[in-house]
Amino acid sequence: MSYAPRMPMNTLLRLARLVALALLLATAGHAALAQTLVVAADSSLGDAMKVVAGDFEASRKGVGVTLRLGASGALLEQIARGTPTDVLAAADAETVALGVQRRLLVADLRSSFASNSLVLVVPASLNLPVQRLDDLARPEVVRVAMGRHASEPAGRYAREAINAQRLWPAVQRKAVLVDDVREVLALVAAADVEAGFVYSTDVAAAAPGRVRVVETLPTTTPIRYPANVVAGSQQAELAREFITYLRSEAARAVFKRFGFGLP
């Protein structure tokens, strides 16, 4: 009968120390990456927020940022259903006010971190007689895309602009309502509708050359982006740090580069 050679005691001790060290390093590495901040942001912020989130990660060792993009109202409803979220960056004060009222968001009186403007766009591939908002009443225009008023701030801003010129009765029957401003842009770019309401930043970011801006529209409510800590956040302090960073000079430079205004 043969026996496997017995390992010397000092070798066993060295192996035990190496295993213990490996476990310690693995645990430390896991702890270093344990802070993941979940930021729900209006889809119109998408490209700029990705850069800002990456810069924030680089400035905070061991911190990661997970972005969830969508219509502001829809994101608030996800928070209400218990979707883990630390920060909500919305495209309007109304969504934030509703979130505070429902005790989903922490009340925050600080100013917004970015601003935008609403534009009326038409497909670049079509030769349409649309030069301004009241042209939407023309018979050649049969479909007008806009965000749903209940969940998409751009849809509410569009409704404000339409009501200001008393055009809603003419536009209402032509309205194609969608859940997200990027969907509006996609419909216009594909010429599936004759016109649509989007943010100015979306045109350059998502459909350059495919849509044509015919008018920048004044809105009764300024288009500004507030950010608030979610009431159920388990890392509220880090969430506040991120919101503070959104107003930093570095972040403001990024938003400006992507076409946003600075309030």
C-alpha positions in Angstrom: 0.0 0.0 0.0 1.4 3.4 -0.9 0.9 6.6 1.0 0.9 10.2 -0.3 3.8 12.1 1.2 2.8 14.2 4.2 3.3 18.0 3.7 5.7 19.7 6.1 4.0 21.7 8.9 5.7 25.0 7.9 4.3 24.5 4.4 0.8 24.0 5.7 1.1 27.1 7.8 2.2 29.1 4.8 -0.7 27.8 2.8 -3.1 28.6 5.6 -1.8 32.2 5.8 -2.1 32.6 2.0 -5.7 31.4 2.0 -6.5 33.7 4.9 -4.9 36.6 3.1 -6.8 35.9 -0.1 -10.1 35.8 1.8 -9.2 39.1 3.5 -8.4 40.8 0.2 -11.6 39.4 -1.3 -13.7 40.7 1.6 -11.9 44.1 1.5 -12.4 44.3 -2.3 -16.1 43.5 -1.9 -16.5 46.1 0.8 -14.7 48.7 -1.3 -17.3 48.2 -4.0 -20.2 47.8 -1.7 -21.6 51.4 -2.2 -23.7 51.4 -5.3 -25.8 54.5 -5.8 -29.0 54.0 -7.8 -30.0 57.2 -9.7 -33.3 57.4 -11.5 -33.0 60.2 -14.1 -35.3 61.6 -16.7 -34.4 60.1 -20.1 -33.7 63.6 -21.5 -30.7 63.7 -19.2 -29.4 60.3 -20.5 -26.1 61.0 -22.3 -25.0 63.8 -20.1 -25.9 62.0 -16.9 -23.8 59.0 -17.9 -20.7 61.2 -18.2 -21.5 62.9 -14.9 -22.1 59.6 -13.1 -18.8 58.3 -14.4 -16.9 61.4 -13.2 -18.6 61.0 -9.8 -17.5 57.4 -9.6 -13.9 58.4 -10.5 -13.9 61.0 -7.7 -15.2 58.5 -5.0 -13.1 55.4 -4.6 -15.2 52.3 -4.2 -18.5 54.0 -5.2 -20.5 52.9 -8.2 -23.5 54.6 -9.8 -26.3 52.7 -11.5 -28.5 54.8 -13.8 -32.1 54.1 -14.5 -33.6 56.3 -17.2 -37.2 56.9 -18.1 -40.0 59.4 -17.9 -40.0 61.3 -14.6 -43.5 60.3 -13.7 -42.9 56.7 -14.5 -39.7 56.7 -12.4 -41.6 58.1 -9.4 -44.2 55.3 -9.7 -41.3 52.8 -9.7 -40.1 54.3 -6.5 -43.6 54.1 -5.1 -43.7 50.4 -5.9 -40.5 49.8 -3.9 -37.9 49.8 -6.7 -34.5 50.4 -4.9 -33.5 54.0 -5.7 -31.4 56.6 -4.0 -31.8 59.8 -6.1 -34.5 61.0 -8.5 -33.4 63.6 -11.1 -36.6 64.8 -12.7 -37.4 67.1 -15.5 -40.0 69.1 -13.7 -40.9 70.5 -10.2 -44.4 69.0 -10.4 -43.1 65.4 -10.2 -40.9 66.3 -7.3 -43.8 68.1 -5.5 -45.9 65.0 -5.9 -43.1 62.8 -4.6 -42.7 64.9 -1.5 -46.4 65.0 -0.9 -46.5 61.2 -1.1 -43.5 61.0 1.2 -41.5 59.2 -1.5 -38.9 62.0 -1.8 -37.1 64.1 0.8 -38.1 67.8 0.6 -35.2 69.8 -0.8 -35.3 73.5 -1.3 -32.0 73.8 -3.2 -32.0 75.1 -6.8 -32.1 72.9 -9.9 -28.9 71.8 -11.6 -29.8 72.2 -15.3 -32.4 73.7 -17.6 -33.7 73.0 -21.1 -36.1 74.4 -23.8 -39.0 72.9 -25.6 -38.9 72.7 -29.4 -41.4 71.8 -32.2 -39.8 69.5 -34.7 -40.8 68.0 -38.0 -39.3 65.2 -40.1 -36.3 66.4 -42.2 -37.3 64.0 -44.9 -40.7 65.6 -45.5 -41.5 69.0 -47.1 -44.2 70.2 -44.7 -45.8 73.7 -44.5 -45.1 73.8 -40.7 -43.1 76.9 -39.7 -44.6 77.6 -36.2 -46.9 76.2 -33.6 -50.2 77.4 -35.1 -49.4 75.5 -38.3 -50.3 72.3 -36.5 -54.0 73.2 -37.2 -53.4 72.9 -40.9 -55.1 69.9 -42.6 -51.8 68.6 -43.9 -50.8 67.8 -40.3 -52.7 64.8 -39.1 -50.4 63.3 -36.4 -48.6 65.2 -33.7 -46.5 63.2 -31.2 -46.1 64.3 -27.6 -45.5 62.8 -24.2 -48.4 61.7 -22.0 -49.3 64.5 -19.6 -49.5 62.2 -16.6 -46.0 60.8 -16.7 -43.9 62.8 -19.2 -43.0 66.4 -18.3 -42.3 67.3 -21.9 -45.9 66.4 -22.6 -47.1 68.8 -19.9 -44.8 71.6 -21.2 -46.2 71.0 -24.7 -49.7 71.2 -23.4 -48.8 74.6 -21.8 -47.4 75.9 -25.0 -50.4 74.7 -27.0 -52.9 76.2 -24.5 -51.1 79.5 -24.5 -52.1 79.9 -28.2 -55.5 78.3 -27.7 -54.7 75.5 -30.1 -55.6 72.5 -28.0 -59.0 71.8 -29.6 -57.3 71.6 -33.0 -54.3 69.5 -31.8 -56.0 67.2 -29.4 -57.6 65.0 -32.1 -54.2 64.7 -33.8 -52.2 63.9 -30.7 -50.2 60.7 -30.6 -49.4 60.2 -27.0 -46.3 58.2 -26.0 -44.5 57.4 -22.7 -41.1 59.0 -23.3 -39.7 62.0 -25.1 -37.2 59.8 -27.0 -40.2 57.9 -28.4 -41.6 61.2 -29.7 -38.2 61.9 -31.4 -38.1 58.4 -33.0 -41.6 58.9 -34.4 -40.7 62.2 -36.0 -37.3 61.0 -37.3 -39.0 58.1 -39.0 -41.7 60.4 -40.5 -44.4 58.4 -38.7 -45.9 61.7 -37.5 -45.8 65.1 -39.1 -44.6 66.9 -36.0 -43.6 66.5 -32.3 -42.6 68.2 -29.1 -39.2 67.4 -27.7 -36.4 69.0 -25.7 -33.7 70.9 -27.7 -31.0 68.7 -26.2 -32.6 65.6 -27.6 -32.4 66.8 -31.2 -28.6 67.1 -31.2 -28.1 63.9 -29.1 -30.5 61.4 -30.7 -31.5 62.6 -34.2 -29.1 65.0 -35.8 -30.0 65.6 -39.4 -33.2 63.5 -39.1 -35.5 66.1 -37.7 -35.8 69.8 -38.2 -36.5 72.3 -35.5 -39.2 74.8 -36.6 -39.7 76.8 -33.4 -38.4 77.1 -29.9 -41.5 77.4 -27.7 -41.9 79.5 -24.6 -43.4 77.7 -21.6 -45.3 79.1 -18.7 -43.2 76.9 -16.3 -39.4 77.1 -16.8 -38.0 73.7 -17.8 -35.6 72.9 -14.9 -34.1 69.7 -13.5 -34.3 69.2 -9.7 -32.7 66.2 -7.9 -34.0 64.8 -4.6 -33.0 62.1 -2.2 -35.4 59.2 -2.2 -37.0 58.8 1.3 -36.3 55.1 1.4 -32.6 55.4 0.4 -30.3 53.3 2.6 -27.4 55.7 1.8 -28.9 59.1 2.0 -25.6 60.8 2.8 -24.0 59.5 -0.4 -27.2 60.5 -2.3 -26.8 64.1 -1.0 -23.1 64.1 -2.1 -24.2 63.1 -5.6 -26.8 65.9 -5.7 -24.2 68.4 -4.5 -21.9 67.1 -7.3 -24.6 67.7 -9.9 -24.2 71.4 -9.1 -20.4 71.4 -9.1 -18.5 73.3 -11.8 -17.3 70.0 -13.3 -20.8 68.6 -13.7 -22.1 72.0 -15.0 -19.4 71.9 -17.7 -20.7 68.5 -18.8 -24.3 69.6 -18.9 -23.4 72.7 -20.9 -21.4 70.6 -23.4 -24.6 68.5 -24.0 -26.6 71.6 -24.7 -28.3 72.1 -21.3 -28.8 75.5 -19.8 -27.5 76.4 -16.3 -30.2 77.8 -14.0 
